[in-house]
Amino acid sequence: MISEKRMSIEKANLASFILVIGLVNLWVGFFSPPTASLFKTFVTPLEH
C-alpha cells in the first residue's frame, strides 16, 4: 500500500518535471533572442 503511494508520487513528480522542461523548451524556443540578450546582460558584468 505504502509502496503504491510512493510510486504514484514519483510518477506525479516525473510528470511535473517533464512539464517544466517542456515549458522551458517552449520559452527558449519562442523568446530565444530576448532571453539570450537578457542573459548576456546579467552574465557579462559578472564575468568582468
CNS distance restraints for C-alpha pairs under 8 A (distance, minus, plus):
assign (resid   1 and name CA) (resid   5 and name CA) 6.42 0.50 0.50
assign (resid   2 and name CA) (resid   6 and name CA) 6.24 0.50 0.50
assign (resid   3 and name CA) (resid   7 and name CA) 6.13 0.50 0.50
assign (resid   4 and name CA) (resid   8 and name CA) 6.33 0.50 0.50
assign (resid   5 and name CA) (resid   9 and name CA) 6.29 0.50 0.50
assign (resid   6 and name CA) (resid  10 and name CA) 6.15 0.50 0.50
assign (resid   7 and name CA) (resid  11 and name CA) 6.14 0.50 0.50
assign (resid   8 and name CA) (resid  12 and name CA) 6.15 0.50 0.50
assign (resid   9 and name CA) (resid  13 and name CA) 6.15 0.50 0.50
assign (resid  10 and name CA) (resid  14 and name CA) 6.07 0.50 0.50
assign (resid  11 and name CA) (resid  15 and name CA) 6.09 0.50 0.50
assign (resid  12 and name CA) (resid  16 and name CA) 6.18 0.50 0.50
assign (resid  13 and name CA) (resid  17 and name CA) 6.01 0.50 0.50
assign (resid  14 and name CA) (resid  18 and name CA) 6.13 0.50 0.50
assign (resid  15 and name CA) (resid  19 and name CA) 6.12 0.50 0.50
assign (resid  16 and name CA) (resid  20 and name CA) 6.13 0.50 0.50
assign (resid  17 and name CA) (resid  21 and name CA) 6.25 0.50 0.50
assign (resid  18 and name CA) (resid  22 and name CA) 6.11 0.50 0.50
assign (resid  19 and name CA) (resid  23 and name CA) 6.18 0.50 0.50
assign (resid  20 and name CA) (resid  24 and name CA) 6.13 0.50 0.50
assign (resid  21 and name CA) (resid  25 and name CA) 6.14 0.50 0.50
assign (resid  22 and name CA) (resid  26 and name CA) 6.17 0.50 0.50
assign (resid  23 and name CA) (resid  27 and name CA) 6.05 0.50 0.50
assign (resid  24 and name CA) (resid  28 and name CA) 6.09 0.50 0.50
assign (resid  25 and name CA) (resid  29 and name CA) 5.94 0.50 0.50
assign (resid  26 and name CA) (resid  30 and name CA) 6.05 0.50 0.50
assign (resid  27 and name CA) (resid  31 and name CA) 5.75 0.50 0.50
assign (resid  27 and name CA) (resid  32 and name CA) 7.53 0.50 0.50
assign (resid  28 and name CA) (resid  32 and name CA) 4.94 0.50 0.50
assign (resid  28 and name CA) (resid  35 and name CA) 7.20 0.50 0.50
assign (resid  31 and name CA) (resid  35 and name CA) 5.77 0.50 0.50
assign (resid  32 and name CA) (resid  36 and name CA) 5.91 0.50 0.50
assign (resid  33 and name CA) (resid  37 and name CA) 6.18 0.50 0.50
assign (resid  34 and name CA) (resid  38 and name CA) 5.95 0.50 0.50
assign (resid  35 and name CA) (resid  39 and name CA) 5.92 0.50 0.50
assign (resid  36 and name CA) (resid  40 and name CA) 6.13 0.50 0.50
assign (resid  37 and name CA) (resid  41 and name CA) 6.08 0.50 0.50
assign (resid  38 and name CA) (resid  42 and name CA) 6.40 0.50 0.50
assign (resid  39 and name CA) (resid  43 and name CA) 5.95 0.50 0.50
assign (resid  40 and name CA) (resid  44 and name CA) 5.44 0.50 0.50
assign (resid  41 and name CA) (resid  45 and name CA) 7.17 0.50 0.50
assign (resid  42 and name CA) (resid  46 and name CA) 7.08 0.50 0.50
assign (resid  43 and name CA) (resid  47 and name CA) 6.36 0.50 0.50
assign (resid  44 and name CA) (resid  48 and name CA) 6.71 0.50 0.50
